[in-house]
Amino acid sequence: MTRTFGGTRTTMQKHLSNLKILIVDDQQDVRTLIRDILTEAGVTKIFEASDGKDAMQFIDMDFNMIDLVICDWNMPGMSGIDFLRQIRTAFPKMPFLMVTGRNDKDSVVEAKTAGVTAFIRKPFSPDELETKVKILSSRMK
């Protein structure tokens, strides 16, 4: 099944194939799921980190390697919210999609204050994730 989102399929597919996305989650199966969804959507440059510390080291090596971060909130070592705060200090405009099971008002306010670009709540469908990524990537054009 070919999904489309605004504009022509070719334009969006070309844009997605040029995106460089970093997935940050402590659960390998979740990273694999997200990678599979992104690959199906046409993304070809996907990187992974198992927590915020590893992700920060990856980004510190070469900031230009990443266009968009998809990050879990709850992780050992450095949580997603702490990673977001560090990202915002160094890279205030990098799109950051927080994946979380949290839906309480305090968590939403905390993430917005820290500078999250968008949320997706667990459990999510492939279409939900693909749509969020397409919306965020269309803002980067």
PyMOL commands that set and color helices and strands:
alter all, ss='L'
color gray80, all
select helices_A, chain A and resi 9-18+28-41+52-61+63-65+80-90+105-114+126-138
alter helices_A, ss='H'
color red, helices_A
select strands_A, chain A and resi 20-24+45-49+68-72+96-100+118-121
alter strands_A, ss='S'
color yellow, strands_A
deselect
rebuild
show_as cartoon
